[in-house]
């Protein structure tokens, strides 16, 4: 009998930043909420076309493994593959991103969310604003994650976050 990782091998390629349990959470969440999100804007698809990693396509509703933040380039003395790896390891990685009401929605997918994930999402929000990646700012009230433990869910309203 195959392991969950083996059964989800093709899914792991589609969601490169997610662990097996996170893929299961995300797939179940998509069944319920995918159609609530708009198609990715053409300007976002063009922007991501030159970024390293998997590229979204016209008709996609979500982009995955989006790198944001300070791109520290070690310089032209290094081979291009080393430069790209250095930039990628120093940037933040958003598990998934969608668009709702014309604004980006950033997702950190976890089987069990904790306080550190609120910090991650708040950091993503501020980095997104500073990087001015889109005309529309990511709305912190729109940042979501699939499962919230009961004690943690009491913390999220104060931060403007919500689980779903």
Secondary structure, 3 states (H helix, E strand, C coil): CCCHHHHCHHHHHHCCCCCHHHHHHHHHHHHHHHHHCECCCHHHHHHHHCCCCCCCCCCCCEEEEEEECCCCCCCCCCCHHHHHHHHHHHCEEEEEEEEECCEEEEECCCCCECHHHHHHHHHHHHHHHHHCCCCCCCCHHHCECCCECHHHHHHHHHHCCCCC
